[in-house]
Amino acid sequence: MSDSTFKRFVEVGRVVLLKSGPSAGKIAVIAEIIDHNRAIIDGPTTSVPRQSFPYKHLSLTPLKLTGLPRAAGSGWEHSSWARKRAAAEARRNLDDFGRFSVMLAKKARRDVVRKAVHKAKKA
């Protein structure tokens, strides 16, 4: 029997990211599967109330809890997905001067890389 290409399944204990509703952007855990369209989720550490939620408004994360402890968010903060979301949120909240500073930093980095490439080609 061949291994499946899918790695993230809808299962009890799967950590999910909510895509819509008042708790959008928070994580929760699938506590119970209702049917092919909905599951009961719960996020006690992220203040997500226990509720029925459709799968189309959930993003499955690679994290899974086996014993279903009450600390669903323990590995989330250190994942690359959470760091990317935090960086995007920080960029979204920049003011005009912040965007200007980012532009200058990018220009400086580009200049350093350009000079290093030129030096490497020359050698």
N, C-alpha and C positions, 0 to 999 in steps of 0.2 A: 504494500500500500504506500503510495507516495505522500510526502508531506504537503500540507496545504500552504498556499502562498499567503493566505490571510493570517495575520497574527493578532489582530484585535477583534475579539468576539464580544457580543452582548452576552454578559454573564453576571451572575450575582458576585459582587465584590469588585467589579470593574470601576475604576475611577473615570469620571466623565467631566467634560467641560461644557457648561451650559451656554448655548448660542443665542438664546432669546429670553424674553421675560424680564421681570424685575431683578432676577439674580444672574443676569447675563454676565459672562466673564468669570464666574465663580466655579469652583469644582464641587462635585458631590460624588456619591457612590451609589451604584445600582443595588438596592436592597432586595428587590423582588421583581420578577418579570411577570407582567400582566398578560400580554398577548404579543402578537407580531408587530404591533405599532407602539406600545406603551410599556413603561416600566415605572416602578416606584423608586424614587431616588431620595437620598437623605444626605445632608451635609452639616452635621452638628458643629464642626469646627469652623465652617465658613458661613454660618448663619443661613443656610439654605434649608427651608422647612421640608419635612417629609411630604412628598406629593407625587401624584401621577404625572409623568412627563413623556411626550412623544419622542421617539428615537430621532426623528428628523431635526429636532432642536437640540440634539446632544452631539458632542464630538467625543469619540472614544479615545482615551489616552492609553499609552502602553503600560500604565501602572495597574496592578491588580492586587486586591487585598484578599488573603486567604481566610483569616479568622474573623474578618469584619470588625476590627477594633475601632475605637472612637477617635482616631487620629488620621483621617483620610488625607489630609493635606501635608503629611510629613515629608514625602518625597517630591511633591509638586514644585516647591519653591526652587529646588536645585536642578530641575529638568531644563533642557535647552528650550523647550516649548514655552515654559513660563518666563524664562529670561527674554526670549524674543518678544513675547507679548508685553512685558514690562518696558522693554526698549521702545517698542512702537508707541506705547502709551506716553512715555516720556517725550518722544519726538512730537506727538500730537499736542502736548501741552506747552510746547515752547512758545515764547513770545518772539517779537521781531528781532530783538538783540540776540536771543538764544540761537535763532536760525542763522543770523549773521556770523556768530561765533563758530557754529558748526561749519559754515561755508569756509571760513578762514582755516579751520583745522584740517578740512579735507584738502584745501589747496596746499597747505604745508606738507601734508602726508604725500600727496601726489608728487610734489617737487622732490622730496627725499627719495621716493621710489624711482622717479625718472633719472635722477643723478646716479643712483646705485646701478640701475640697468645700463646706463651709458658707460659707467666705469667698468662694469663686468664685460661689456662688449669690447671695450678698448683693450682689456688685458688679455 
